Amino acid sequence: MFNSNYSDQINNAANLIDAGGVVIIPTDTLYGLAASALMPTAIDKVFNIKKRAKTQPLPILIPDNDYIYEYTKNIPELALKITQKFWPGPLTVILEKSPELPDNLTAGSKYVAIRIPNEEIVRSICRKLQSPITGTSANISGEEEHTKFQNITITNHKLVDLSIKKDEAIQGQSSTILSFADYKNPKILREGSIKKLSIENTLGIKLID
């Protein structure tokens, strides 16, 4: 459960995001930039804050497993198996996106990177919105990602509407990214805190390098 301060901030964050705003939030891996993953104009704000090339897709965060069926499609059984094991947690999977997700979110790709974080603040915001949010790091692209709020340099950016500071430290180890773009041959694009051997043992297959 949250203290009242977090509850108020979660409500404020959800209202701002629903209105097209951008909020700095703590996740289970680092601080991130949260905007509606369904609003092209809000997504553009995230790109502008980060100075991120619009050819680089943004990942999204969802609160519960049910959302995967709404915002992705043609989901392989192996993807369902691995997410049931490691969600919520530091595992990002790349799946075919549903039409509800704007093209600028995925830089025109038909795939989207999606995750359920092990952070109730994030999941509560998503539940209030009843939609996914962007899950990219709260930093200028190419610069250091932040696990300590005081190190974030974009808190005063004119397009940032609110910042939520977490009392405890964030662990800071990146999520593992597992792509299912090749339906039958998942591939690790980034090995984070969940290791290749754990994924292979869960899926019962050897991953192709």
Secondary structure as UniProt FT lines:
FT   HELIX           4..18
FT   TURN            19..20
FT   STRAND          23..26
FT   STRAND          31..34
FT   TURN            37..38
FT   HELIX           40..50
FT   TURN            54..55
FT   STRAND          60..61
FT   TURN            65..66
FT   HELIX           67..71
FT   STRAND          72..73
FT   HELIX           77..86
FT   STRAND          91..97
FT   TURN            99..100
FT   TURN            103..108
FT   STRAND          111..115
FT   HELIX           120..129
FT   STRAND          133..134
FT   STRAND          136..137
FT   TURN            141..142
FT   HELIX           149..151
FT   TURN            155..156
FT   TURN            158..159
FT   STRAND          162..163
FT   STRAND          176..179
FT   TURN            183..184
FT   STRAND          187..190
FT   HELIX           196..203
//
